[in-house]
Amino acid sequence: MQYGGEVLTNLFEERAEQGLETPLDDKPEIFEDLLYAWSGFAQLSASRQRGMGATPISVADIYAWLEINSINSTADSDEKTEFLLLIQALDAYWIKWIEQHQPKS
């Protein structure tokens, strides 16, 4: 999976050639068979409700995403359950990270 556009890629390559760290030195490797879950999480996360603190992605929103992307009609129950569990796991990790990095009041 490629992060950012050509300009960022060139900037990161220049920094690496100079022996400087880049923001993506420790980027995670996303397995090819899980790209659909990462894409779904990114889309669902961008549409989450805003408010006080981090809010979880609702099960209804996850199933709506499956429906909109025509996955409900073609996927079996196990595939839908796997997607739901993957999104919920990514979401729980994201919420934990946000809570740990928010300024304390």
C-alpha positions, 0 to 999 in steps of 0.5 A: 500500500502506498502512503501519500503522493509522489511529492511526499515519496520524493521528500522521504527518499531525499531524507533517507539518502541524507540519513535522516528519519522519515515519518514512515520508517516504521509504517505497518505492512498491510497484508494484501488480503486485508486491504478491504478491511483497512479501506473500510476502516478508513472510510468508516472512521472518516464518517464517525460522529464527532463530539466529546472524545473518541466515539466508536464506529457503530455496528449499523454503520459497518453493516451499511458499509457492507451493503453500500459496497455490495458485500452483503449480497455476495459475502457469506455470514462468516465473511461479514462477521470477520469484517465486523470483528476486524473493524471493531478491533481496528476501532478499539485500537484507534480509540485507545491511541486517541485517548492516550494522545489527547491532552489532559485537561 
